[in-house]
Amino acid sequence: DNLVHGRSPVFEPLTASFWHSDAVRGPSTPTLSEDAEAYEVDVVNNGGIVRTLSSPQPSILYANAQELADFGSLQSTLSVRVAQLSAAAGRGFERHVVIGVG
């Protein structure tokens, strides 16, 4: 599973192992204890959220058309905030990462 960018899969850091790693959940976070997985990924530009993507699995598609609408051009890097959603607690702690795309 990958966070897939419109031009190509976003390699490491947002593979399934990343989503379930210390990078997203933090070193002291326990494994999933939810009945279902759910995630939100905020795409960030200059500190502001330009789009929030949702997924019931540790993969998501951010299409070229979405990126063009959000930025006006295709980007070489994307700044994103990833959070797991909980039925009991809502949106969990976010992890902010900058990923190379291309």
N, C-alpha and C positions, 0 to 999 in steps of 0.2 A: 504494500500500500504506500502511496506517495501523496504528498500535496503536489498536484500537477499544475504546472503553469501552461498557459496557452501555447507556448512555443516548444516547450520540452518539459519532461518531468524534472521537478526540482530535486536534484540529487541530494544526498545526505542532507542537510540537517533535518529535513522534515519527512523522513521515511517513517514507517510505523515504529521502528525501534526508537526514533527520536521522540515520537508522540508519547511513548510509554517509558521514556528514560528520565533521568534526573534533570535533563535540560528543560523539560516541560513541567513535570510534576514536582521537581525538587527532591533533594536527597532523602527527606524524611517522610515523603508522601507514600501511603500504602498503595498497593495495587488496586485496580478497579473493584469497587464493591457495589456498583450500580446495576440495576436490572438491565439497562441498555446504555450503550455508549452514545454520547452526544458531545460535539465540540463546536466552538465558535472561533473563527479566525478573523481578527480585525486587520484590514490593510490600512497602513498608516502613511500619511504624507505630511511632513513638517509638523509632526506632533498631533495632528488631527486624524480622526478615523474617516477614511473616504468610502469604505465598504466593509460590511460584516458578512462573512460567509458562514454557513452552518452545515454541519455534516453529522450523520448518525454513525460514522465510522472514522478511523484515523486516516482518511484521505479526503481530498477536496479538489475541485477544479476552479481555477481562477483563469478564465478565458481571455484571449487577446482583446475581444470586444469590451469586456469589463475593464481591463487595464487601460485601454484607450479612452474609455469614458471617464475613468478616474484620474488619469494623469495627462491625457492628450498625446502621449507617445508611449512606446514600449520602453520599459525600464531595464537597466542592467542589474539592479538590486531591488529587493522589496523588503520593506520593514513591516513585520507582522507581529501581532500579539495573539497568542494561542491560549485558550482556556477550555477546560473540560466543564460540561454542564452536569449538575446534579439535580435529581428529582427532589431531594430533601433540602439542599442548600443553595440551589441556583447556580450562578456562574462562579466557578472556582478562581483561584489565583491565576493571574496571567503570567506568561513568560514572553518576553520581547526578544525577537531575533531579527537579524538582517541576513537575508539569503541572496546569493547570486543566482541570476536566471539568464537564460540565453539560448 
